[in-house]
């Protein structure tokens, strides 16, 4: 009887360790950030967009905002660019391409941003001045073309 208990314990330990090692996957490193979201309603040509504007439905908007937040929190480039900055202003708007609505994001660190109406005046994104980023969210809520500069 004692040999069975010993055998059971001897086999149980490797099985438990195997299960726990599989569960202990390394998560991506996240940076804590605060995002101030603004639905941009100004002239799309002033932000260099040639596609016509389109309304983003609430389901797509929610999915895209969550996906964008995750992409920024996981971004190694944002970690390198930010140098301790934790707050960002993000403008977003919808465009129509090939009959599908996509969300466009434009953002920059809040430290350097002047005070103005974020829903009407476009952020001035210039390389080197601030930590800036742009991205596109497709109809499925996936972030594409995230550029940090």
Phi and psi in radians as a Rosetta constraint file:
Dihedral C 1 N 2 CA 2 C 2 CIRCULARHARMONIC -1.135 0.35
Dihedral N 2 CA 2 C 2 N 3 CIRCULARHARMONIC -0.578 0.35
Dihedral C 2 N 3 CA 3 C 3 CIRCULARHARMONIC -1.192 0.35
Dihedral N 3 CA 3 C 3 N 4 CIRCULARHARMONIC -0.583 0.35
Dihedral C 3 N 4 CA 4 C 4 CIRCULARHARMONIC -1.184 0.35
Dihedral N 4 CA 4 C 4 N 5 CIRCULARHARMONIC -0.741 0.35
Dihedral C 4 N 5 CA 5 C 5 CIRCULARHARMONIC -1.117 0.35
Dihedral N 5 CA 5 C 5 N 6 CIRCULARHARMONIC -0.754 0.35
Dihedral C 5 N 6 CA 6 C 6 CIRCULARHARMONIC -1.086 0.35
Dihedral N 6 CA 6 C 6 N 7 CIRCULARHARMONIC -0.763 0.35
Dihedral C 6 N 7 CA 7 C 7 CIRCULARHARMONIC -1.105 0.35
Dihedral N 7 CA 7 C 7 N 8 CIRCULARHARMONIC -0.737 0.35
Dihedral C 7 N 8 CA 8 C 8 CIRCULARHARMONIC -1.076 0.35
Dihedral N 8 CA 8 C 8 N 9 CIRCULARHARMONIC -0.808 0.35
Dihedral C 8 N 9 CA 9 C 9 CIRCULARHARMONIC -1.129 0.35
Dihedral N 9 CA 9 C 9 N 10 CIRCULARHARMONIC -0.689 0.35
Dihedral C 9 N 10 CA 10 C 10 CIRCULARHARMONIC -1.129 0.35
Dihedral N 10 CA 10 C 10 N 11 CIRCULARHARMONIC -0.604 0.35
Dihedral C 10 N 11 CA 11 C 11 CIRCULARHARMONIC -1.462 0.35
Dihedral N 11 CA 11 C 11 N 12 CIRCULARHARMONIC -0.510 0.35
Dihedral C 11 N 12 CA 12 C 12 CIRCULARHARMONIC -1.180 0.35
Dihedral N 12 CA 12 C 12 N 13 CIRCULARHARMONIC -0.732 0.35
Dihedral C 12 N 13 CA 13 C 13 CIRCULARHARMONIC -1.035 0.35
Dihedral N 13 CA 13 C 13 N 14 CIRCULARHARMONIC -0.876 0.35
Dihedral C 13 N 14 CA 14 C 14 CIRCULARHARMONIC -1.088 0.35
Dihedral N 14 CA 14 C 14 N 15 CIRCULARHARMONIC -0.624 0.35
Dihedral C 14 N 15 CA 15 C 15 CIRCULARHARMONIC -1.150 0.35
Dihedral N 15 CA 15 C 15 N 16 CIRCULARHARMONIC -0.789 0.35
Dihedral C 15 N 16 CA 16 C 16 CIRCULARHARMONIC -1.094 0.35
Dihedral N 16 CA 16 C 16 N 17 CIRCULARHARMONIC -0.773 0.35
Dihedral C 16 N 17 CA 17 C 17 CIRCULARHARMONIC -1.089 0.35
Dihedral N 17 CA 17 C 17 N 18 CIRCULARHARMONIC -0.686 0.35
Dihedral C 17 N 18 CA 18 C 18 CIRCULARHARMONIC -1.100 0.35
Dihedral N 18 CA 18 C 18 N 19 CIRCULARHARMONIC -0.767 0.35
Dihedral C 18 N 19 CA 19 C 19 CIRCULARHARMONIC -1.113 0.35
Dihedral N 19 CA 19 C 19 N 20 CIRCULARHARMONIC -0.813 0.35
Dihedral C 19 N 20 CA 20 C 20 CIRCULARHARMONIC -1.160 0.35
Dihedral N 20 CA 20 C 20 N 21 CIRCULARHARMONIC -0.619 0.35
Dihedral C 20 N 21 CA 21 C 21 CIRCULARHARMONIC -1.177 0.35
Dihedral N 21 CA 21 C 21 N 22 CIRCULARHARMONIC -0.561 0.35
Dihedral C 21 N 22 CA 22 C 22 CIRCULARHARMONIC -1.237 0.35
Dihedral N 22 CA 22 C 22 N 23 CIRCULARHARMONIC -0.553 0.35
Dihedral C 22 N 23 CA 23 C 23 CIRCULARHARMONIC -1.406 0.35
Dihedral N 23 CA 23 C 23 N 24 CIRCULARHARMONIC -0.349 0.35
Dihedral C 23 N 24 CA 24 C 24 CIRCULARHARMONIC -1.594 0.35
Dihedral N 24 CA 24 C 24 N 25 CIRCULARHARMONIC 0.892 0.35
Dihedral C 24 N 25 CA 25 C 25 CIRCULARHARMONIC -1.270 0.35
Dihedral N 25 CA 25 C 25 N 26 CIRCULARHARMONIC 2.577 0.35
Dihedral C 25 N 26 CA 26 C 26 CIRCULARHARMONIC -1.354 0.35
Dihedral N 26 CA 26 C 26 N 27 CIRCULARHARMONIC 2.137 0.35
Dihedral C 26 N 27 CA 27 C 27 CIRCULARHARMONIC -1.413 0.35
Dihedral N 27 CA 27 C 27 N 28 CIRCULARHARMONIC 2.664 0.35
Dihedral C 27 N 28 CA 28 C 28 CIRCULARHARMONIC -1.117 0.35
Dihedral N 28 CA 28 C 28 N 29 CIRCULARHARMONIC 2.623 0.35
Dihedral C 28 N 29 CA 29 C 29 CIRCULARHARMONIC -1.324 0.35
Dihedral N 29 CA 29 C 29 N 30 CIRCULARHARMONIC 2.256 0.35
Dihedral C 29 N 30 CA 30 C 30 CIRCULARHARMONIC -1.901 0.35
Dihedral N 30 CA 30 C 30 N 31 CIRCULARHARMONIC 2.634 0.35
Dihedral C 30 N 31 CA 31 C 31 CIRCULARHARMONIC -1.939 0.35
Dihedral N 31 CA 31 C 31 N 32 CIRCULARHARMONIC 2.418 0.35
Dihedral C 31 N 32 CA 32 C 32 CIRCULARHARMONIC -1.299 0.35
Dihedral N 32 CA 32 C 32 N 33 CIRCULARHARMONIC 2.210 0.35
Dihedral C 32 N 33 CA 33 C 33 CIRCULARHARMONIC -2.409 0.35
Dihedral N 33 CA 33 C 33 N 34 CIRCULARHARMONIC 2.755 0.35
Dihedral C 33 N 34 CA 34 C 34 CIRCULARHARMONIC -2.080 0.35
Dihedral N 34 CA 34 C 34 N 35 CIRCULARHARMONIC 2.181 0.35
Dihedral C 34 N 35 CA 35 C 35 CIRCULARHARMONIC -1.980 0.35
Dihedral N 35 CA 35 C 35 N 36 CIRCULARHARMONIC 2.207 0.35
Dihedral C 35 N 36 CA 36 C 36 CIRCULARHARMONIC -1.747 0.35
Dihedral N 36 CA 36 C 36 N 37 CIRCULARHARMONIC 1.915 0.35
Dihedral C 36 N 37 CA 37 C 37 CIRCULARHARMONIC -1.582 0.35
Dihedral N 37 CA 37 C 37 N 38 CIRCULARHARMONIC 2.362 0.35
Dihedral C 37 N 38 CA 38 C 38 CIRCULARHARMONIC -2.351 0.35
Dihedral N 38 CA 38 C 38 N 39 CIRCULARHARMONIC 2.161 0.35
Dihedral C 38 N 39 CA 39 C 39 CIRCULARHARMONIC -1.408 0.35
Dihedral N 39 CA 39 C 39 N 40 CIRCULARHARMONIC 1.888 0.35
Dihedral C 39 N 40 CA 40 C 40 CIRCULARHARMONIC -1.242 0.35
Dihedral N 40 CA 40 C 40 N 41 CIRCULARHARMONIC 2.222 0.35
Dihedral C 40 N 41 CA 41 C 41 CIRCULARHARMONIC -2.127 0.35
Dihedral N 41 CA 41 C 41 N 42 CIRCULARHARMONIC 0.239 0.35
Dihedral C 41 N 42 CA 42 C 42 CIRCULARHARMONIC -1.462 0.35
Dihedral N 42 CA 42 C 42 N 43 CIRCULARHARMONIC -2.905 0.35
Dihedral C 42 N 43 CA 43 C 43 CIRCULARHARMONIC -1.267 0.35
Dihedral N 43 CA 43 C 43 N 44 CIRCULARHARMONIC 2.115 0.35
Dihedral C 43 N 44 CA 44 C 44 CIRCULARHARMONIC -1.190 0.35
Dihedral N 44 CA 44 C 44 N 45 CIRCULARHARMONIC -0.477 0.35
Dihedral C 44 N 45 CA 45 C 45 CIRCULARHARMONIC -1.144 0.35
Dihedral N 45 CA 45 C 45 N 46 CIRCULARHARMONIC -0.491 0.35
Dihedral C 45 N 46 CA 46 C 46 CIRCULARHARMONIC -1.258 0.35
Dihedral N 46 CA 46 C 46 N 47 CIRCULARHARMONIC -0.242 0.35
Dihedral C 46 N 47 CA 47 C 47 CIRCULARHARMONIC -1.875 0.35
Dihedral N 47 CA 47 C 47 N 48 CIRCULARHARMONIC 0.204 0.35
Dihedral C 47 N 48 CA 48 C 48 CIRCULARHARMONIC 1.405 0.35
Dihedral N 48 CA 48 C 48 N 49 CIRCULARHARMONIC 0.313 0.35
Dihedral C 48 N 49 CA 49 C 49 CIRCULARHARMONIC -1.711 0.35
Dihedral N 49 CA 49 C 49 N 50 CIRCULARHARMONIC 2.220 0.35
Dihedral C 49 N 50 CA 50 C 50 CIRCULARHARMONIC -1.714 0.35
Dihedral N 50 CA 50 C 50 N 51 CIRCULARHARMONIC -0.359 0.35
Dihedral C 50 N 51 CA 51 C 51 CIRCULARHARMONIC -1.250 0.35
Dihedral N 51 CA 51 C 51 N 52 CIRCULARHARMONIC 2.634 0.35
Dihedral C 51 N 52 CA 52 C 52 CIRCULARHARMONIC -1.218 0.35
Dihedral N 52 CA 52 C 52 N 53 CIRCULARHARMONIC 2.637 0.35
Dihedral C 52 N 53 CA 53 C 53 CIRCULARHARMONIC -1.256 0.35
Dihedral N 53 CA 53 C 53 N 54 CIRCULARHARMONIC 2.702 0.35
Dihedral C 53 N 54 CA 54 C 54 CIRCULARHARMONIC -2.579 0.35
Dihedral N 54 CA 54 C 54 N 55 CIRCULARHARMONIC 2.574 0.35
Dihedral C 54 N 55 CA 55 C 55 CIRCULARHARMONIC -1.341 0.35
Dihedral N 55 CA 55 C 55 N 56 CIRCULARHARMONIC 2.389 0.35
Dihedral C 55 N 56 CA 56 C 56 CIRCULARHARMONIC -1.641 0.35
Dihedral N 56 CA 56 C 56 N 57 CIRCULARHARMONIC 2.178 0.35
Dihedral C 56 N 57 CA 57 C 57 CIRCULARHARMONIC -1.226 0.35
Dihedral N 57 CA 57 C 57 N 58 CIRCULARHARMONIC 2.757 0.35
Dihedral C 57 N 58 CA 58 C 58 CIRCULARHARMONIC -1.086 0.35
Dihedral N 58 CA 58 C 58 N 59 CIRCULARHARMONIC -0.587 0.35
Dihedral C 58 N 59 CA 59 C 59 CIRCULARHARMONIC -1.175 0.35
Dihedral N 59 CA 59 C 59 N 60 CIRCULARHARMONIC -0.802 0.35
Dihedral C 59 N 60 CA 60 C 60 CIRCULARHARMONIC -1.159 0.35
Dihedral N 60 CA 60 C 60 N 61 CIRCULARHARMONIC -0.688 0.35
Dihedral C 60 N 61 CA 61 C 61 CIRCULARHARMONIC -1.042 0.35
Dihedral N 61 CA 61 C 61 N 62 CIRCULARHARMONIC -0.831 0.35
Dihedral C 61 N 62 CA 62 C 62 CIRCULARHARMONIC -1.079 0.35
Dihedral N 62 CA 62 C 62 N 63 CIRCULARHARMONIC -0.811 0.35
Dihedral C 62 N 63 CA 63 C 63 CIRCULARHARMONIC -1.081 0.35
Dihedral N 63 CA 63 C 63 N 64 CIRCULARHARMONIC -0.761 0.35
Dihedral C 63 N 64 CA 64 C 64 CIRCULARHARMONIC -1.189 0.35
Dihedral N 64 CA 64 C 64 N 65 CIRCULARHARMONIC -0.675 0.35
Dihedral C 64 N 65 CA 65 C 65 CIRCULARHARMONIC -1.133 0.35
Dihedral N 65 CA 65 C 65 N 66 CIRCULARHARMONIC -0.702 0.35
Dihedral C 65 N 66 CA 66 C 66 CIRCULARHARMONIC -1.160 0.35
Dihedral N 66 CA 66 C 66 N 67 CIRCULARHARMONIC -0.772 0.35
Dihedral C 66 N 67 CA 67 C 67 CIRCULARHARMONIC -1.110 0.35
Dihedral N 67 CA 67 C 67 N 68 CIRCULARHARMONIC -0.686 0.35
Dihedral C 67 N 68 CA 68 C 68 CIRCULARHARMONIC -1.187 0.35
Dihedral N 68 CA 68 C 68 N 69 CIRCULARHARMONIC -0.727 0.35
Dihedral C 68 N 69 CA 69 C 69 CIRCULARHARMONIC -1.026 0.35
Dihedral N 69 CA 69 C 69 N 70 CIRCULARHARMONIC -0.805 0.35
Dihedral C 69 N 70 CA 70 C 70 CIRCULARHARMONIC -1.093 0.35
Dihedral N 70 CA 70 C 70 N 71 CIRCULARHARMONIC -0.794 0.35
Dihedral C 70 N 71 CA 71 C 71 CIRCULARHARMONIC -1.046 0.35
Dihedral N 71 CA 71 C 71 N 72 CIRCULARHARMONIC -0.718 0.35
Dihedral C 71 N 72 CA 72 C 72 CIRCULARHARMONIC -1.216 0.35
Dihedral N 72 CA 72 C 72 N 73 CIRCULARHARMONIC -0.692 0.35
Dihedral C 72 N 73 CA 73 C 73 CIRCULARHARMONIC -1.163 0.35
Dihedral N 73 CA 73 C 73 N 74 CIRCULARHARMONIC -0.521 0.35
Dihedral C 73 N 74 CA 74 C 74 CIRCULARHARMONIC -1.556 0.35
Dihedral N 74 CA 74 C 74 N 75 CIRCULARHARMONIC -0.181 0.35
Dihedral C 74 N 75 CA 75 C 75 CIRCULARHARMONIC -1.249 0.35
Dihedral N 75 CA 75 C 75 N 76 CIRCULARHARMONIC 2.051 0.35
Dihedral C 75 N 76 CA 76 C 76 CIRCULARHARMONIC -1.148 0.35
Dihedral N 76 CA 76 C 76 N 77 CIRCULARHARMONIC -0.646 0.35
Dihedral C 76 N 77 CA 77 C 77 CIRCULARHARMONIC -1.108 0.35
Dihedral N 77 CA 77 C 77 N 78 CIRCULARHARMONIC -0.674 0.35
Dihedral C 77 N 78 CA 78 C 78 CIRCULARHARMONIC -1.177 0.35
Dihedral N 78 CA 78 C 78 N 79 CIRCULARHARMONIC -0.672 0.35
Dihedral C 78 N 79 CA 79 C 79 CIRCULARHARMONIC -1.035 0.35
Dihedral N 79 CA 79 C 79 N 80 CIRCULARHARMONIC -0.758 0.35
Dihedral C 79 N 80 CA 80 C 80 CIRCULARHARMONIC -1.227 0.35
Dihedral N 80 CA 80 C 80 N 81 CIRCULARHARMONIC -0.647 0.35
Dihedral C 80 N 81 CA 81 C 81 CIRCULARHARMONIC -1.336 0.35
Dihedral N 81 CA 81 C 81 N 82 CIRCULARHARMONIC -0.624 0.35
Dihedral C 81 N 82 CA 82 C 82 CIRCULARHARMONIC -1.262 0.35
Dihedral N 82 CA 82 C 82 N 83 CIRCULARHARMONIC -0.579 0.35
Dihedral C 82 N 83 CA 83 C 83 CIRCULARHARMONIC 0.848 0.35
Dihedral N 83 CA 83 C 83 N 84 CIRCULARHARMONIC 0.902 0.35
Dihedral C 83 N 84 CA 84 C 84 CIRCULARHARMONIC 1.608 0.35
Dihedral N 84 CA 84 C 84 N 85 CIRCULARHARMONIC -0.123 0.35
Dihedral C 84 N 85 CA 85 C 85 CIRCULARHARMONIC -1.230 0.35
Dihedral N 85 CA 85 C 85 N 86 CIRCULARHARMONIC 2.342 0.35
Dihedral C 85 N 86 CA 86 C 86 CIRCULARHARMONIC -2.160 0.35
Dihedral N 86 CA 86 C 86 N 87 CIRCULARHARMONIC -0.050 0.35
Dihedral C 86 N 87 CA 87 C 87 CIRCULARHARMONIC -2.142 0.35
Dihedral N 87 CA 87 C 87 N 88 CIRCULARHARMONIC 2.356 0.35
Dihedral C 87 N 88 CA 88 C 88 CIRCULARHARMONIC -2.361 0.35
Dihedral N 88 CA 88 C 88 N 89 CIRCULARHARMONIC 2.546 0.35
Dihedral C 88 N 89 CA 89 C 89 CIRCULARHARMONIC -1.696 0.35
Dihedral N 89 CA 89 C 89 N 90 CIRCULARHARMONIC 2.329 0.35
Dihedral C 89 N 90 CA 90 C 90 CIRCULARHARMONIC -2.266 0.35
Dihedral N 90 CA 90 C 90 N 91 CIRCULARHARMONIC 2.129 0.35
Dihedral C 90 N 91 CA 91 C 91 CIRCULARHARMONIC -1.735 0.35
Dihedral N 91 CA 91 C 91 N 92 CIRCULARHARMONIC 2.475 0.35
Dihedral C 91 N 92 CA 92 C 92 CIRCULARHARMONIC -2.459 0.35
Dihedral N 92 CA 92 C 92 N 93 CIRCULARHARMONIC 2.666 0.35
Dihedral C 92 N 93 CA 93 C 93 CIRCULARHARMONIC -2.732 0.35
Dihedral N 93 CA 93 C 93 N 94 CIRCULARHARMONIC 2.831 0.35
Dihedral C 93 N 94 CA 94 C 94 CIRCULARHARMONIC -1.767 0.35
Dihedral N 94 CA 94 C 94 N 95 CIRCULARHARMONIC 2.507 0.35
Dihedral C 94 N 95 CA 95 C 95 CIRCULARHARMONIC -2.265 0.35
Dihedral N 95 CA 95 C 95 N 96 CIRCULARHARMONIC 2.770 0.35
Dihedral C 95 N 96 CA 96 C 96 CIRCULARHARMONIC -1.924 0.35
Dihedral N 96 CA 96 C 96 N 97 CIRCULARHARMONIC 2.092 0.35
Dihedral C 96 N 97 CA 97 C 97 CIRCULARHARMONIC -2.262 0.35
Dihedral N 97 CA 97 C 97 N 98 CIRCULARHARMONIC 2.175 0.35
Dihedral C 97 N 98 CA 98 C 98 CIRCULARHARMONIC 0.945 0.35
Dihedral N 98 CA 98 C 98 N 99 CIRCULARHARMONIC 0.674 0.35
Dihedral C 98 N 99 CA 99 C 99 CIRCULARHARMONIC 1.354 0.35
Dihedral N 99 CA 99 C 99 N 100 CIRCULARHARMONIC 0.065 0.35
Dihedral C 99 N 100 CA 100 C 100 CIRCULARHARMONIC -2.010 0.35
Dihedral N 100 CA 100 C 100 N 101 CIRCULARHARMONIC 2.495 0.35
Dihedral C 100 N 101 CA 101 C 101 CIRCULARHARMONIC -1.564 0.35
Dihedral N 101 CA 101 C 101 N 102 CIRCULARHARMONIC 2.279 0.35
Dihedral C 101 N 102 CA 102 C 102 CIRCULARHARMONIC -2.164 0.35
Dihedral N 102 CA 102 C 102 N 103 CIRCULARHARMONIC 2.588 0.35
Dihedral C 102 N 103 CA 103 C 103 CIRCULARHARMONIC -1.694 0.35
Dihedral N 103 CA 103 C 103 N 104 CIRCULARHARMONIC 2.355 0.35
Dihedral C 103 N 104 CA 104 C 104 CIRCULARHARMONIC -1.933 0.35
Dihedral N 104 CA 104 C 104 N 105 CIRCULARHARMONIC 2.350 0.35
Dihedral C 104 N 105 CA 105 C 105 CIRCULARHARMONIC -2.043 0.35
Dihedral N 105 CA 105 C 105 N 106 CIRCULARHARMONIC 2.441 0.35
Dihedral C 105 N 106 CA 106 C 106 CIRCULARHARMONIC -2.398 0.35
Dihedral N 106 CA 106 C 106 N 107 CIRCULARHARMONIC 2.229 0.35
Dihedral C 106 N 107 CA 107 C 107 CIRCULARHARMONIC -2.588 0.35
Dihedral N 107 CA 107 C 107 N 108 CIRCULARHARMONIC 2.894 0.35
Dihedral C 107 N 108 CA 108 C 108 CIRCULARHARMONIC -2.776 0.35
Dihedral N 108 CA 108 C 108 N 109 CIRCULARHARMONIC 2.844 0.35
Dihedral C 108 N 109 CA 109 C 109 CIRCULARHARMONIC -1.061 0.35
Dihedral N 109 CA 109 C 109 N 110 CIRCULARHARMONIC 2.441 0.35
Dihedral C 109 N 110 CA 110 C 110 CIRCULARHARMONIC -1.323 0.35
Dihedral N 110 CA 110 C 110 N 111 CIRCULARHARMONIC -0.318 0.35
Dihedral C 110 N 111 CA 111 C 111 CIRCULARHARMONIC -1.063 0.35
Dihedral N 111 CA 111 C 111 N 112 CIRCULARHARMONIC -0.752 0.35
Dihedral C 111 N 112 CA 112 C 112 CIRCULARHARMONIC -1.579 0.35
Dihedral N 112 CA 112 C 112 N 113 CIRCULARHARMONIC -0.127 0.35
Dihedral C 112 N 113 CA 113 C 113 CIRCULARHARMONIC -1.385 0.35
Dihedral N 113 CA 113 C 113 N 114 CIRCULARHARMONIC 2.328 0.35
Dihedral C 113 N 114 CA 114 C 114 CIRCULARHARMONIC -1.313 0.35
Dihedral N 114 CA 114 C 114 N 115 CIRCULARHARMONIC 2.866 0.35
Dihedral C 114 N 115 CA 115 C 115 CIRCULARHARMONIC -1.514 0.35
Dihedral N 115 CA 115 C 115 N 116 CIRCULARHARMONIC 2.073 0.35
Dihedral C 115 N 116 CA 116 C 116 CIRCULARHARMONIC -2.774 0.35
Dihedral N 116 CA 116 C 116 N 117 CIRCULARHARMONIC 3.017 0.35
Dihedral C 116 N 117 CA 117 C 117 CIRCULARHARMONIC -1.274 0.35
Dihedral N 117 CA 117 C 117 N 118 CIRCULARHARMONIC 1.782 0.35
Dihedral C 117 N 118 CA 118 C 118 CIRCULARHARMONIC -1.164 0.35
Dihedral N 118 CA 118 C 118 N 119 CIRCULARHARMONIC -0.306 0.35
Dihedral C 118 N 119 CA 119 C 119 CIRCULARHARMONIC -1.495 0.35
Dihedral N 119 CA 119 C 119 N 120 CIRCULARHARMONIC -0.257 0.35
Dihedral C 119 N 120 CA 120 C 120 CIRCULARHARMONIC -2.051 0.35
Dihedral N 120 CA 120 C 120 N 121 CIRCULARHARMONIC -0.565 0.35
Dihedral C 120 N 121 CA 121 C 121 CIRCULARHARMONIC -1.854 0.35
Dihedral N 121 CA 121 C 121 N 122 CIRCULARHARMONIC 2.220 0.35
Dihedral C 121 N 122 CA 122 C 122 CIRCULARHARMONIC -1.255 0.35
Dihedral N 122 CA 122 C 122 N 123 CIRCULARHARMONIC 2.558 0.35
Dihedral C 122 N 123 CA 123 C 123 CIRCULARHARMONIC -1.106 0.35
Dihedral N 123 CA 123 C 123 N 124 CIRCULARHARMONIC 2.459 0.35
Dihedral C 123 N 124 CA 124 C 124 CIRCULARHARMONIC -1.578 0.35
Dihedral N 124 CA 124 C 124 N 125 CIRCULARHARMONIC 1.739 0.35
Dihedral C 124 N 125 CA 125 C 125 CIRCULARHARMONIC -1.621 0.35
Dihedral N 125 CA 125 C 125 N 126 CIRCULARHARMONIC 1.924 0.35
Dihedral C 125 N 126 CA 126 C 126 CIRCULARHARMONIC -2.279 0.35
Dihedral N 126 CA 126 C 126 N 127 CIRCULARHARMONIC 2.370 0.35
Dihedral C 126 N 127 CA 127 C 127 CIRCULARHARMONIC -1.098 0.35
Dihedral N 127 CA 127 C 127 N 128 CIRCULARHARMONIC 2.352 0.35
Dihedral C 127 N 128 CA 128 C 128 CIRCULARHARMONIC 1.598 0.35
Dihedral N 128 CA 128 C 128 N 129 CIRCULARHARMONIC -0.473 0.35
Dihedral C 128 N 129 CA 129 C 129 CIRCULARHARMONIC -1.301 0.35
Dihedral N 129 CA 129 C 129 N 130 CIRCULARHARMONIC -0.877 0.35
Dihedral C 129 N 130 CA 130 C 130 CIRCULARHARMONIC -2.301 0.35
Dihedral N 130 CA 130 C 130 N 131 CIRCULARHARMONIC 3.099 0.35
Dihedral C 130 N 131 CA 131 C 131 CIRCULARHARMONIC -1.549 0.35
Dihedral N 131 CA 131 C 131 N 132 CIRCULARHARMONIC 1.827 0.35
Dihedral C 131 N 132 CA 132 C 132 CIRCULARHARMONIC -1.916 0.35
Dihedral N 132 CA 132 C 132 N 133 CIRCULARHARMONIC 2.773 0.35
Dihedral C 132 N 133 CA 133 C 133 CIRCULARHARMONIC -2.681 0.35
Dihedral N 133 CA 133 C 133 N 134 CIRCULARHARMONIC 2.698 0.35
Dihedral C 133 N 134 CA 134 C 134 CIRCULARHARMONIC -2.395 0.35
Dihedral N 134 CA 134 C 134 N 135 CIRCULARHARMONIC 2.688 0.35
Dihedral C 134 N 135 CA 135 C 135 CIRCULARHARMONIC -2.862 0.35
Dihedral N 135 CA 135 C 135 N 136 CIRCULARHARMONIC 2.942 0.35
Dihedral C 135 N 136 CA 136 C 136 CIRCULARHARMONIC -2.283 0.35
Dihedral N 136 CA 136 C 136 N 137 CIRCULARHARMONIC 2.462 0.35
Dihedral C 136 N 137 CA 137 C 137 CIRCULARHARMONIC -2.057 0.35
Dihedral N 137 CA 137 C 137 N 138 CIRCULARHARMONIC 2.146 0.35
Dihedral C 137 N 138 CA 138 C 138 CIRCULARHARMONIC -1.382 0.35
Dihedral N 138 CA 138 C 138 N 139 CIRCULARHARMONIC -3.129 0.35
Dihedral C 138 N 139 CA 139 C 139 CIRCULARHARMONIC -1.139 0.35
Dihedral N 139 CA 139 C 139 N 140 CIRCULARHARMONIC -0.373 0.35
Dihedral C 139 N 140 CA 140 C 140 CIRCULARHARMONIC -1.542 0.35
Dihedral N 140 CA 140 C 140 N 141 CIRCULARHARMONIC -0.033 0.35
Dihedral C 140 N 141 CA 141 C 141 CIRCULARHARMONIC 1.525 0.35
Dihedral N 141 CA 141 C 141 N 142 CIRCULARHARMONIC 0.302 0.35
Dihedral C 141 N 142 CA 142 C 142 CIRCULARHARMONIC -1.663 0.35
Dihedral N 142 CA 142 C 142 N 143 CIRCULARHARMONIC 2.385 0.35
Dihedral C 142 N 143 CA 143 C 143 CIRCULARHARMONIC -1.428 0.35
Dihedral N 143 CA 143 C 143 N 144 CIRCULARHARMONIC 2.282 0.35
Dihedral C 143 N 144 CA 144 C 144 CIRCULARHARMONIC -2.208 0.35
Dihedral N 144 CA 144 C 144 N 145 CIRCULARHARMONIC 2.651 0.35
Dihedral C 144 N 145 CA 145 C 145 CIRCULARHARMONIC 0.985 0.35
Dihedral N 145 CA 145 C 145 N 146 CIRCULARHARMONIC 0.725 0.35
Dihedral C 145 N 146 CA 146 C 146 CIRCULARHARMONIC -1.236 0.35
Dihedral N 146 CA 146 C 146 N 147 CIRCULARHARMONIC 2.067 0.35
Dihedral C 146 N 147 CA 147 C 147 CIRCULARHARMONIC -2.129 0.35
Dihedral N 147 CA 147 C 147 N 148 CIRCULARHARMONIC 2.231 0.35
Dihedral C 147 N 148 CA 148 C 148 CIRCULARHARMONIC -2.053 0.35
Dihedral N 148 CA 148 C 148 N 149 CIRCULARHARMONIC 2.204 0.35
